């Protein structure tokens, strides 16, 4: 019976592991996203005429911001395209710089606008919803497996109920954490000036976070 009990508990344990992996992957996907993304996105809309064909700048080189969001660096794949790209950037109102023989162009850009930052925050929202969708799919698959296991008499209804209860607890915890991680990322991008919670869950988490901050500040004082 001891061995069987361990096997029965495997349903909720596996769901927990899969949900935690999905949550970790989501959190890691948000790490590179920041205000520099807003400025990098501007360059994604620029096109350059190359041999009679309008090519996207992002297809002609890599766009990066290694020194901060206001210092864009372009690594152009073909050096012969650099003069054409520089001319186009000047037409767009930028002042590109390049050292002789270098594949790199440097462009100073102004701070991103609210609209640009909102676009980046929308990407975070999309990733958050995708993560919650993945968590929900894991939950649904586990419920289906538990139902099938009961039908085939691999486990009884009591064990299935316990496993389902454990799995639901994990889902609720991971869903809340995913929304919190996404919300904190949006807050870091938009700042207190432009961020406002959207869903009821975000509002509740936002109040919770602000109350904790106030408590810490009061303790320091």
C-alpha positions as CSV (number, residue, x, y, z in Angstrom):
1,X,0.0,0.0,0.0
2,X,2.9,2.4,0.8
3,X,4.2,2.1,-2.8
4,X,0.8,2.6,-4.2
5,X,0.2,5.7,-2.1
6,X,3.4,7.3,-3.5
7,X,2.2,6.5,-7.1
8,X,-1.2,8.0,-6.4
9,X,0.3,11.3,-5.1
10,X,2.3,11.5,-8.3
11,X,-0.6,13.3,-10.1
12,X,-0.6,16.4,-8.0
13,X,3.2,16.3,-7.6
14,X,3.7,16.2,-11.4
15,X,1.3,19.1,-11.9
16,X,3.1,21.1,-9.2
17,X,6.5,20.5,-10.9
18,X,5.1,21.4,-14.4
19,X,3.5,24.6,-13.1
20,X,6.6,25.7,-11.3
21,X,8.6,25.2,-14.4
22,X,6.1,27.2,-16.5
23,X,6.3,30.0,-13.9
24,X,10.1,30.0,-13.8
25,X,10.3,30.1,-17.7
26,X,7.8,33.0,-17.7
27,X,9.8,35.0,-15.1
28,X,13.0,34.4,-17.0
29,X,11.4,35.6,-20.3
30,X,10.7,38.9,-18.6
31,X,14.3,39.6,-17.5
32,X,15.5,41.2,-20.7
33,X,12.3,43.3,-21.2
34,X,12.7,46.9,-20.0
35,X,12.5,50.5,-21.1
36,X,15.2,49.9,-23.7
37,X,12.7,47.7,-25.5
38,X,10.6,50.8,-26.3
39,X,13.4,52.5,-28.1
40,X,14.6,49.3,-29.8
41,X,11.0,48.9,-31.1
42,X,11.3,52.3,-32.8
43,X,14.1,51.0,-35.0
44,X,12.0,48.0,-35.9
45,X,9.7,50.3,-37.9
46,X,12.6,51.9,-40.0
47,X,13.1,50.8,-43.5
48,X,16.2,51.4,-45.8
49,X,16.3,51.3,-49.6
50,X,18.8,48.7,-50.6
51,X,19.3,48.2,-54.4
52,X,15.7,49.3,-55.1
53,X,14.1,47.3,-52.3
54,X,12.9,48.7,-49.0
55,X,14.5,46.5,-46.3
56,X,13.7,46.6,-42.6
57,X,16.6,47.9,-40.6
58,X,16.2,45.0,-38.1
59,X,16.9,42.6,-41.1
60,X,20.1,44.4,-41.9
61,X,21.6,44.3,-38.4
62,X,21.1,43.7,-34.7
63,X,19.6,46.4,-32.5
64,X,20.9,46.4,-28.9
65,X,21.3,48.8,-25.9
66,X,24.3,47.5,-23.9
67,X,25.0,50.9,-22.3
68,X,21.5,51.7,-21.3
69,X,18.1,52.4,-22.9
70,X,19.1,55.8,-24.3
71,X,22.2,54.6,-26.2
72,X,21.2,52.3,-29.0
73,X,23.9,50.2,-30.8
74,X,23.4,48.8,-34.2
75,X,25.6,46.0,-35.5
76,X,25.2,46.0,-39.3
77,X,25.8,42.7,-41.0
78,X,27.1,44.2,-44.3
79,X,29.5,47.2,-44.0
80,X,28.5,48.3,-47.5
81,X,25.0,49.1,-46.2
82,X,26.3,51.5,-43.4
83,X,26.3,54.7,-45.5
84,X,22.7,54.1,-46.7
85,X,21.6,53.2,-43.2
86,X,23.2,56.3,-41.7
87,X,21.5,58.5,-44.3
88,X,18.1,56.9,-43.5
89,X,18.6,57.4,-39.8
90,X,19.4,61.1,-40.3
91,X,16.2,61.4,-42.3
92,X,14.4,59.9,-39.3
93,X,15.8,62.6,-37.1
94,X,18.6,60.6,-35.5
95,X,22.4,61.5,-35.3
96,X,24.1,58.1,-35.9
97,X,27.9,57.8,-35.3
98,X,30.3,55.2,-36.6
99,X,34.1,54.6,-36.4
100,X,35.9,54.0,-39.8
101,X,35.9,50.3,-40.6
102,X,33.5,49.4,-37.8
103,X,30.3,47.4,-38.2
104,X,28.7,49.3,-35.3
105,X,26.5,52.4,-35.4
106,X,25.7,54.3,-32.2
107,X,22.6,56.4,-31.8
108,X,21.6,58.5,-28.8
109,X,17.8,58.5,-28.4
110,X,15.4,60.5,-26.2
111,X,13.6,58.9,-23.3
112,X,10.7,56.7,-24.5
113,X,7.3,58.2,-24.6
114,X,4.4,56.9,-22.5
115,X,2.9,55.3,-25.6
116,X,6.1,53.4,-26.4
117,X,6.4,52.2,-22.8
118,X,2.7,51.1,-22.9
119,X,3.5,48.9,-25.9
120,X,6.2,47.2,-23.9
121,X,3.9,46.7,-21.0
122,X,1.3,45.2,-23.3
123,X,4.0,42.6,-24.3
124,X,4.3,41.8,-20.6
125,X,0.5,41.4,-20.3
126,X,0.6,39.0,-23.3
127,X,3.3,36.9,-21.7
128,X,1.5,36.9,-18.4
129,X,-1.8,35.7,-20.0
130,X,0.2,33.0,-21.9
131,X,1.7,31.8,-18.6
132,X,-1.7,31.7,-16.9
133,X,-3.0,29.8,-19.9
134,X,-0.2,27.3,-19.6
135,X,-0.9,26.8,-15.9
136,X,-4.6,26.3,-16.7
137,X,-3.8,23.7,-19.4
138,X,-1.7,21.8,-16.9
139,X,-4.6,21.9,-14.4
140,X,-7.1,20.7,-17.0
141,X,-4.8,17.9,-18.2
142,X,-4.3,16.8,-14.6
143,X,-8.1,16.8,-13.9
144,X,-8.6,14.7,-17.1
145,X,-5.9,12.2,-16.0
146,X,-7.4,11.9,-12.5
147,X,-10.9,11.3,-14.0
148,X,-9.5,8.6,-16.3
149,X,-7.6,7.0,-13.4
150,X,-10.8,6.8,-11.3
151,X,-12.7,5.3,-14.3
152,X,-10.0,2.7,-14.8
153,X,-9.9,2.0,-11.0
154,X,-6.2,2.9,-10.8
155,X,-7.1,5.1,-7.8
156,X,-10.3,5.6,-5.8
157,X,-12.4,8.8,-5.7
158,X,-11.0,9.7,-2.2
159,X,-7.4,9.8,-3.5
160,X,-8.5,11.6,-6.7
161,X,-10.2,14.3,-4.5
162,X,-7.1,14.8,-2.4
163,X,-4.8,15.0,-5.4
164,X,-7.2,17.4,-7.1
165,X,-7.3,19.6,-4.0
166,X,-3.5,19.7,-3.8
167,X,-3.3,20.6,-7.5
168,X,-5.8,23.4,-7.2
169,X,-3.8,24.9,-4.3
170,X,-0.7,24.9,-6.5
171,X,-2.6,26.4,-9.4
172,X,-4.0,29.2,-7.3
173,X,-0.6,30.0,-5.8
174,X,1.2,29.9,-9.2
175,X,-1.5,31.9,-10.9
176,X,-1.2,34.6,-8.2
177,X,2.6,34.6,-8.5
178,X,2.5,34.9,-12.3
179,X,0.2,37.9,-12.1
180,X,2.4,39.5,-9.4
181,X,5.6,38.9,-11.4
182,X,4.0,40.4,-14.5
183,X,2.5,43.4,-12.6
184,X,5.9,44.2,-10.9
185,X,7.5,44.1,-14.4
186,X,5.0,46.5,-15.8
187,X,5.5,48.8,-12.7
188,X,9.2,48.8,-13.3
189,X,8.7,49.8,-16.9
190,X,5.9,52.4,-16.5
191,X,6.8,53.7,-13.0
192,X,4.3,55.0,-10.4
193,X,3.5,57.9,-12.8
194,X,1.9,55.8,-15.5
195,X,1.2,52.4,-14.0
196,X,-2.3,51.5,-12.9
197,X,-3.5,48.0,-12.1
198,X,-6.1,46.7,-14.6
199,X,-7.7,43.5,-13.2
200,X,-9.2,42.9,-9.8
201,X,-6.3,40.5,-9.0
202,X,-3.8,43.2,-10.0
203,X,-5.6,45.8,-7.8
204,X,-5.5,43.5,-4.8
205,X,-1.9,42.6,-5.3
206,X,-0.9,46.2,-5.8
207,X,-2.6,47.2,-2.5
208,X,-0.8,44.4,-0.8
209,X,2.6,45.4,-2.2
210,X,2.1,49.1,-1.3
211,X,1.0,48.2,2.2
212,X,4.2,46.1,2.7
213,X,6.3,49.0,1.4
214,X,4.6,51.4,3.8
215,X,5.2,49.0,6.7
216,X,8.9,48.7,5.8
217,X,9.3,52.5,5.6
218,X,7.6,52.9,9.0
219,X,9.9,50.3,10.6
220,X,13.0,52.1,9.2
221,X,11.7,55.4,10.6
